[in-house]
Amino acid sequence: MKLETYLSEKKIKPAAFAASINVAPSTITRIIRGERTPRIDLIAKIKVATRGKVKAEDFMEQVA
């Protein structure tokens, strides 16, 4: 599942999600826009915060 889809379904604002995983809001915004691919440590934080709904493979689709 894409991060944008997860946040939309859960009605979570990107800034609130960013705060919950201790990153800058702009980081999440850039990931959602496809302007940035997160490093593995950030992918791990996102996976934990989304309870596995957003996985590393979901970010690879953006790159391909």
C-alpha positions as CSV (number, residue, x, y, z in Angstrom):
1,M,0.0,0.0,0.0
2,K,1.3,3.4,-0.8
3,L,1.9,5.8,2.1
4,E,-0.4,8.4,0.6
5,T,-3.2,5.8,0.4
6,Y,-2.6,4.7,4.0
7,L,-2.7,8.3,5.3
8,S,-5.9,9.0,3.3
9,E,-7.7,5.9,4.5
10,K,-6.8,6.6,8.1
11,K,-7.5,10.3,7.8
12,I,-4.0,11.2,9.0
13,K,-2.4,14.4,7.9
14,P,1.2,14.0,6.6
15,A,2.5,16.5,9.2
16,A,0.9,14.4,12.0
17,F,2.3,11.2,10.7
18,A,5.7,12.9,10.4
19,A,5.6,14.0,14.0
20,S,4.6,10.4,15.1
21,I,7.8,9.0,13.5
22,N,10.0,12.0,14.4
23,V,10.8,13.3,11.0
24,A,10.2,16.7,9.3
25,P,6.8,17.1,7.6
26,S,8.5,18.0,4.4
27,T,10.2,14.6,4.3
28,I,6.8,12.8,4.3
29,T,5.4,15.3,1.7
30,R,8.4,14.6,-0.6
31,I,7.9,10.9,-0.2
32,I,4.2,11.1,-1.1
33,R,5.0,13.3,-4.1
34,G,7.6,10.8,-5.3
35,E,10.3,13.4,-5.0
36,R,12.3,11.4,-2.5
37,T,12.8,7.7,-1.8
38,P,13.2,7.0,1.9
39,R,16.3,5.3,3.3
40,I,15.9,1.9,4.9
41,D,15.8,3.3,8.4
42,L,12.9,5.5,7.5
43,I,11.1,2.7,5.7
44,A,11.4,0.7,8.9
45,K,9.8,3.5,10.9
46,I,7.0,3.8,8.4
47,K,6.4,0.1,8.4
48,V,6.2,0.0,12.2
49,A,4.0,3.1,12.4
50,T,1.6,1.7,9.8
51,R,1.6,-1.8,11.4
52,G,3.0,-3.3,8.2
53,K,0.5,-1.9,5.8
54,V,3.2,0.2,4.0
55,K,6.3,-2.0,3.3
56,A,9.7,-1.4,1.6
57,E,8.3,-3.0,-1.6
58,D,5.7,-0.2,-1.8
59,F,8.4,2.4,-2.2
60,M,10.2,0.4,-4.9
61,E,7.2,0.8,-7.2
62,Q,7.9,4.6,-7.2
63,V,11.4,4.1,-8.4
64,A,10.6,1.5,-11.1
